[in-house]
Amino acid sequence: MEFWPEFLASSWGKEFVAGGFGGMAGVVSGYPLDTLKIRLQQPSVNNTATRSAFGVLRNIVSSEGPCALYKGMAAPLASVSFQNAVVFQAYAILSQAFNKSPNNNDPPSYRSVAIGGFGTGALQSFLLSPVELVKIRLQLQSNKPKTNVRENQEGPRSIIKSILKKEGLKGLYRGLTVTVLRDAPGHGVYFWSYEYTREKLHPGCRKTGQETLKTMLVAGGLAGVVSWIACYPLDVVKSRLQAQTQTRLDQSPPKYLGIVDCFHKSVQEEGYSVLWRGLGAAIARAFLVNGAIFTAYEVSLRVFFSNNQTEGERIVE
């Protein structure tokens, strides 16, 4: 019973809980645009012309209803608070571990920030990959008449049970490798961009923690945009691989047999532009979501550190 009070009194506990609040804020604020991004990334039917984001959005709302934009949100919302908490805590630990400054009160160098972010991205992929697999399967369901048992899957539990029954635990981690390749460098760019931008917008804030809400929103939003642009082609490949329900053991094998095969076939059939399909929706979502994440995170830390001025000014540098 004494664990939680002691944990929340520690800086690690505060970072963990604040990261959880940030994650929940990010999911709620950006989920409809995430659903739109996932739909746009899927192969065109009969190789038709590239679809517009507005056209896909209108089709979803008209044929499936507005609630379809939030389809599958329960899975990431249920886990994202823990996942995001782990991300921010791991980042705080790793960025400090790689910091060579002899003064512990100095913020981590930009180099240690990037390395810490890289390591954090790799670690969090093991938590995120199964969640995104289920989320993508849910987001791609439609309200069209069901023609087989597989299409009748409507909730996270039924999808997870089906995957485990057919492929075992390994099936839940389909797309793990490409998730690591996306998230490790992506998070390095993500945290570096945030720290660099907030310092440029509000000089000295990395030491004092005195930046404004506007600085948090803009720095967080721009960090999300830059990191998504850097890794977006890999995200397209990941989405296509995780959207497949077939395995190599099926009579009808999956269309894409791996990362390289998916990249090659996608470009061959739809051109290089397919690697950037849905980027507009992703960027809009990234700015909104990551602005919300960092703002909720920083504000939560200020609340938790309110009784300790020194730590309150420090935040997580």
Disulfide bonds with the S-S distance in Angstrom:
none
